[in-house]
Amino acid sequence: MTSPEEPAFSFRRRTFLTTLAASLIVPKIASALDVPAEPQLMTGDYEKERKKFRTHLLNKGPAPDNFEPLIAPPGAEQVFYRSGYGGELELVAWVSRYERTRKPRPAVLFLHGGNALGQGHWALVDPYVDAGYVVMIPSMRGENGQKGNFSGFYDEVDDVLSASDRLRHLPGVDPHRMFLAGHSVGGTLAMLAAMSARRFRAATPISGNPDAFAFFNRYPQDIRFDDKNPREFQMRSPVCYAHSFKCPMKLMHGSEEVHFTTRAGLLAKRATAGGVKMEVTVMPGGHTTALPGEIEQSIAFFKSVAA
């Protein structure tokens, strides 16, 4: 989830020119939504439900955030992966050094915050690299001038899974020790991806919002789908399918992010009741200031699951 604190790691969102351009391109700006006190707990498995559901985008176009050119930062190599129907989208990802070795190395797929990939995001993953992981940060459809339509937490999940396929087939990567992490918008995508496929050993969403009703009430300008259909929100809400996680989970957020407390607690309660191994940790700080400690916590969690 994007917050006012995030410009430390990406360009400032919603500048005057961006807002003006969006008003010319997007004919409908959604009004504030009614947020249920407790989103409905659905009975189906999220992975199976995704195969039956197609989001209905009323407004098609790029991701809403300002962006910088996709040039790999120092220490990263730029690679491409394919996503979308029939692999129609060729998207950029950044990956740390990898090479074929006698003993394959574990890997982390890290999902960036906001709706554009910036070089500042790469600095966040240094601790993972230092800990011996091969790390990939993928961009998503519609970001940074790339092809594809921004959908807000839905079709982007396919991009995450496609990027994970690219990562696990890199030389020297152990496909059985692949982990998932994400911050803010990336934290929500990490939850949805961890419910969509059984390929991650563990996942650590950081400051991800598990409730799409609450998220889009806060950012109605990001809605591109039919907001009259509650299924659109449910399929973007991990809290509605909390029993569907396919790996151990460690949710984290900063102590100053009090708006996460209730929903994270509800998610953990539902997930645990459904047999999911999940813990919630609150770290000192805010949306970005808590990140160093949260990333160190995620490394410790990954090592506890599979060294």
C-alpha positions in Angstrom: 0.0 0.0 0.0 1.3 3.4 -0.9 1.6 5.9 1.9 2.9 9.5 2.2 6.1 8.1 3.6 7.0 6.1 0.5 8.7 8.7 -1.6 12.0 7.7 0.1 11.9 4.7 -2.1 10.0 5.9 -5.2 9.0 9.0 -7.0 6.2 11.1 -5.3 2.8 9.8 -6.4 -0.1 11.9 -7.5 1.7 15.1 -8.6 -0.4 17.8 -10.2 0.5 16.8 -13.7 -0.3 13.1 -13.0 -3.6 14.0 -11.5 -4.4 16.2 -14.5 -3.5 13.5 -17.0 -5.5 10.9 -15.1 -8.5 13.2 -15.2 -8.3 13.4 -19.0 -7.7 9.6 -19.5 -9.9 8.0 -16.8 -13.6 9.1 -17.1 -14.7 7.6 -13.8 -13.3 8.3 -10.4 -14.9 6.1 -7.8 -16.5 7.6 -4.8 -15.7 6.5 -1.2 -16.8 2.9 -0.5 -18.8 1.4 2.3 -16.2 -0.7 4.2 -17.7 -3.7 6.0 -16.8 -4.0 9.7 -15.8 -7.6 9.0 -15.4 -8.7 5.4 -17.1 -12.0 4.6 -15.1 -15.2 5.0 -15.5 -17.1 1.8 -15.6 -20.9 1.7 -13.7 -21.7 -1.5 -10.0 -22.1 -2.0 -8.5 -18.9 -3.5 -6.3 -20.7 -6.0 -9.4 -22.4 -7.5 -11.5 -19.3 -7.3 -9.0 -17.4 -9.4 -9.4 -19.9 -12.2 -13.1 -19.2 -12.3 -13.0 -15.4 -11.9 -12.1 -12.7 -14.4 -11.9 -9.1 -13.2 -14.0 -6.6 -15.2 -11.9 -3.5 -15.9 -14.0 -0.5 -16.7 -11.0 1.7 -17.2 -8.0 0.2 -18.9 -4.6 1.9 -18.8 -1.2 2.1 -17.1 -0.4 2.0 -13.4 -1.1 5.3 -11.7 2.3 6.2 -10.2 5.0 8.4 -11.6 8.0 6.4 -12.7 11.6 6.5 -13.7 13.3 4.6 -16.6 13.9 0.9 -16.0 17.6 0.8 -15.8 19.1 -1.8 -13.5 20.9 -0.3 -10.4 24.4 -1.2 -9.4 24.6 -4.8 -8.2 21.5 -5.9 -10.3 21.1 -7.5 -13.7 18.1 -6.6 -15.8 16.2 -9.7 -17.1 12.8 -10.2 -18.7 9.9 -12.5 -17.9 6.7 -13.2 -19.7 3.2 -12.9 -18.3 -0.3 -12.4 -19.4 -2.4 -14.6 -21.7 -0.1 -16.7 -23.8 2.9 -14.8 -22.5 1.9 -11.6 -24.4 3.6 -9.3 -21.9 7.4 -9.0 -21.6 8.2 -7.4 -18.3 11.4 -6.3 -16.6 12.8 -7.7 -13.4 16.0 -7.0 -11.6 18.0 -9.9 -10.1 21.1 -10.2 -8.1 24.2 -12.2 -9.1 23.5 -15.8 -9.9 25.6 -18.7 -11.3 25.4 -22.4 -11.5 27.0 -23.9 -8.3 27.4 -27.3 -6.8 24.9 -26.5 -4.1 22.0 -24.3 -5.4 21.2 -21.2 -3.4 17.9 -20.1 -1.8 16.1 -17.3 -3.5 13.8 -14.4 -2.5 11.2 -12.8 -4.8 10.7 -9.3 -3.4 7.6 -7.3 -4.4 8.1 -3.5 -4.3 5.9 -0.9 -2.8 3.8 1.5 -4.8 2.9 1.0 -8.4 6.2 1.7 -10.1 9.7 0.1 -9.7 12.4 2.5 -8.8 16.1 2.1 -8.2 15.6 3.0 -4.5 13.7 -0.3 -4.1 16.9 -2.2 -4.8 18.7 -0.9 -1.7 16.0 -2.6 0.4 17.1 -6.1 -0.7 20.8 -5.7 0.2 20.3 -7.7 3.4 18.9 -10.6 1.5 21.8 -10.6 -0.9 24.3 -10.4 2.0 22.5 -13.3 3.7 23.2 -15.5 0.6 19.9 -15.3 -1.3 19.5 -14.8 -5.0 17.0 -11.9 -5.1 14.6 -10.8 -7.8 12.4 -7.7 -7.9 9.9 -7.8 -10.7 8.0 -4.9 -12.2 4.3 -5.4 -13.0 2.1 -4.9 -16.0 1.4 -1.3 -16.8 4.3 0.0 -14.6 7.1 2.2 -15.8 5.7 2.6 -19.2 5.4 -1.1 -19.9 2.5 -2.8 -21.7 -0.5 -4.2 -19.9 -3.5 -2.8 -17.9 -3.2 -1.9 -14.2 -5.9 -3.8 -12.3 -5.1 -3.2 -8.7 -4.2 -6.4 -6.9 -5.6 -8.9 -9.4 -4.0 -9.5 -12.7 -0.7 -8.4 -11.1 -0.8 -11.7 -9.1 -0.3 -13.5 -12.4 2.8 -11.4 -13.0 4.1 -12.4 -9.5 3.7 -16.1 -10.3 5.3 -15.7 -13.7 8.2 -13.9 -12.2 8.6 -16.7 -9.7 8.8 -19.1 -12.5 11.6 -17.1 -14.1 13.4 -16.9 -10.7 13.3 -20.6 -9.9 14.7 -21.6 -13.3 17.7 -19.3 -13.0 21.0 -21.2 -12.9 22.1 -21.8 -9.3 18.7 -21.3 -7.7 17.2 -23.9 -5.5 13.5 -24.1 -6.6 12.7 -25.9 -3.3 13.9 -22.9 -1.3 12.2 -20.0 -2.8 10.7 -17.4 -0.5 8.4 -14.5 -1.0 8.5 -11.0 0.6 6.9 -7.7 -0.2 6.3 -4.2 1.1 3.1 -2.1 1.0 1.4 -2.8 -2.3 3.9 -5.6 -2.7 2.9 -6.9 0.7 -0.7 -7.3 -0.4 0.4 -9.0 -3.6 2.6 -11.3 -1.6 -0.4 -12.5 0.4 -2.5 -13.0 -2.7 0.4 -14.9 -4.5 1.0 -17.1 -1.4 -2.7 -18.1 -1.6 -2.5 -18.8 -5.4 0.2 -21.4 -5.7 2.1 -23.9 -3.7 5.7 -22.9 -4.6 7.0 -20.7 -1.8 8.6 -22.2 1.3 7.5 -19.2 3.3 6.2 -15.6 2.8 6.7 -12.3 4.8 4.2 -9.6 3.7 5.3 -6.2 5.2 2.7 -3.5 5.6 0.3 -5.1 3.2 -3.4 -4.4 3.5 -5.4 -7.7 3.7 -8.7 -5.9 3.1 -9.4 -4.4 -0.4 -12.5 -2.7 0.8 -10.5 -0.6 3.2 -7.6 -0.1 0.8 -9.7 1.3 -2.0 -11.8 3.3 0.4 -8.5 5.1 1.1 -7.4 5.2 -2.5 -10.6 5.2 -4.7 -8.6 6.8 -7.5 -6.8 3.5 -8.0 -10.0 1.6 -8.8 -10.2 0.4 -12.4 -12.7 -2.4 -11.9 -16.5 -2.6 -11.5 -16.8 -1.3 -7.9 -20.5 -2.3 -7.9 -19.5 -6.0 -7.8 -18.5 -7.1 -4.2 -16.7 -10.1 -5.7 -14.1 -7.7 -7.2 -13.2 -6.6 -3.7 -13.3 -10.1 -2.2 -11.0 -11.5 -4.8 -8.5 -8.8 -3.9 -8.8 -9.3 -0.1 -6.7 -12.0 1.6 -8.8 -11.7 4.7 -11.8 -13.2 2.7 -9.7 -16.3 1.9 -7.5 -16.5 4.9 -7.6 -20.3 5.0 -6.0 -20.5 1.5 -2.4 -19.7 2.3 -0.1 -22.4 0.9 3.0 -21.8 3.1 4.0 -20.5 6.5 3.3 -16.8 6.9 4.8 -14.0 9.0 2.9 -10.7 8.7 4.7 -7.5 9.8 3.8 -3.9 10.1 5.1 -0.8 12.0 3.9 0.2 15.4 2.8 3.5 13.9 0.6 1.8 11.4 -2.3 1.3 13.8 -4.8 1.0 11.0 -3.4 -2.5 10.2 -3.9 -3.9 13.7 -7.6 -5.0 13.4 -7.4 -6.4 9.9 -4.1 -8.2 10.5 -5.5 -9.7 13.7 -8.6 -10.9 11.9 -6.6 -12.4 9.1 -4.4 -14.3 11.5 -7.4 -15.5 13.5 -9.1 -16.8 10.4 -5.9 -18.3 8.9 -4.9 -20.1 12.1 -8.4 -21.5 12.4 -8.0 -22.8 8.8 -4.8 -24.7 9.7 -2.3 -22.0 8.3 0.9 -21.4 10.2 0.8 -17.6 10.6 2.3 -15.1 13.0 1.9 -11.3 13.2 4.8 -9.1 14.4 4.7 -5.4 15.1 8.0 -3.6 14.7 8.9 -0.2 16.0 8.5 2.6 13.5 6.3 3.6 10.6 5.6 2.5 7.0 9.2 2.8 5.9 11.2 3.5 9.1 10.3 0.0 10.4 11.6 -1.7 7.2 15.2 -2.5 8.2 14.0 -4.4 11.2 11.2 -6.1 9.3 13.6 -7.3 6.6 16.0 -8.7 9.2 13.0 -10.4 10.8 12.0 -11.9 7.4 15.5 -13.3 6.9 15.4 -15.0 10.3 12.0 -16.4 9.5 13.1 -17.8 6.2 16.1 -19.5 7.9 13.9 -21.0 10.6 11.7 -22.6 7.9 14.6 -23.8 5.6 18.2 -22.8 6.0 
